[in-house]
């Protein structure tokens, strides 16, 4: 895998290296658990107060 910086929209027309493509099927059980934890947190703690967060309401933290 190279650390080459992709310029402009070249990522749309150049072939991607197989190693740089991630799919959910490639995730480990631990990675799936971390993703589920993050999803649950956002659904339970962030979404209910999203309007207040967007309005930068005092006292949310």
One Martini backbone bead per residue (centre of mass of N, CA, C, O) as a GRO file, in nm:
protein
   61
    1UNK     BB    1   0.096   0.036   0.024
    2UNK     BB    2   0.054   0.363  -0.044
    3UNK     BB    3   0.126   0.723   0.042
    4UNK     BB    4  -0.023   0.856  -0.178
    5UNK     BB    5  -0.146   1.145  -0.300
    6UNK     BB    6  -0.461   1.235  -0.391
    7UNK     BB    7  -0.566   1.414  -0.671
    8UNK     BB    8  -0.851   1.520  -0.687
    9UNK     BB    9  -1.040   1.289  -0.904
   10UNK     BB   10  -0.854   1.028  -0.941
   11UNK     BB   11  -1.021   0.815  -0.775
   12UNK     BB   12  -1.233   0.777  -1.018
   13UNK     BB   13  -1.008   0.667  -1.256
   14UNK     BB   14  -0.841   0.496  -1.073
   15UNK     BB   15  -0.707   0.229  -0.952
   16UNK     BB   16  -0.748   0.028  -0.681
   17UNK     BB   17  -0.627  -0.112  -0.416
   18UNK     BB   18  -0.722  -0.389  -0.253
   19UNK     BB   19  -0.615  -0.304   0.039
   20UNK     BB   20  -0.802  -0.019   0.038
   21UNK     BB   21  -1.057  -0.203   0.061
   22UNK     BB   22  -1.362  -0.180   0.246
   23UNK     BB   23  -1.571  -0.421   0.407
   24UNK     BB   24  -1.786  -0.557   0.627
   25UNK     BB   25  -1.672  -0.853   0.580
   26UNK     BB   26  -1.371  -0.764   0.695
   27UNK     BB   27  -1.458  -0.743   0.970
   28UNK     BB   28  -1.430  -0.780   1.287
   29UNK     BB   29  -1.588  -0.841   1.573
   30UNK     BB   30  -1.472  -0.594   1.719
   31UNK     BB   31  -1.546  -0.384   1.502
   32UNK     BB   32  -1.851  -0.437   1.518
   33UNK     BB   33  -1.883  -0.361   1.818
   34UNK     BB   34  -1.787  -0.069   1.793
   35UNK     BB   35  -1.999   0.021   1.587
   36UNK     BB   36  -2.247  -0.047   1.762
   37UNK     BB   37  -2.177   0.141   1.995
   38UNK     BB   38  -2.181   0.402   1.829
   39UNK     BB   39  -2.470   0.378   1.724
   40UNK     BB   40  -2.610   0.367   2.002
   41UNK     BB   41  -2.510   0.639   2.105
   42UNK     BB   42  -2.627   0.820   1.888
   43UNK     BB   43  -2.925   0.725   1.918
   44UNK     BB   44  -2.940   0.788   2.246
   45UNK     BB   45  -2.765   1.085   2.273
   46UNK     BB   46  -2.786   1.265   2.004
   47UNK     BB   47  -3.057   1.263   1.849
   48UNK     BB   48  -3.244   1.381   2.083
   49UNK     BB   49  -3.035   1.665   2.071
   50UNK     BB   50  -2.979   1.790   1.785
   51UNK     BB   51  -3.110   2.070   1.798
   52UNK     BB   52  -2.940   2.175   2.038
   53UNK     BB   53  -2.667   2.136   1.904
   54UNK     BB   54  -2.714   2.320   1.655
   55UNK     BB   55  -2.783   2.570   1.862
   56UNK     BB   56  -2.578   2.575   2.099
   57UNK     BB   57  -2.671   2.494   2.370
   58UNK     BB   58  -2.658   2.533   2.688
   59UNK     BB   59  -2.559   2.252   2.897
   60UNK     BB   60  -2.481   1.976   2.735
   61UNK     BB   61  -2.198   1.900   2.894
   0.00000   0.00000   0.00000
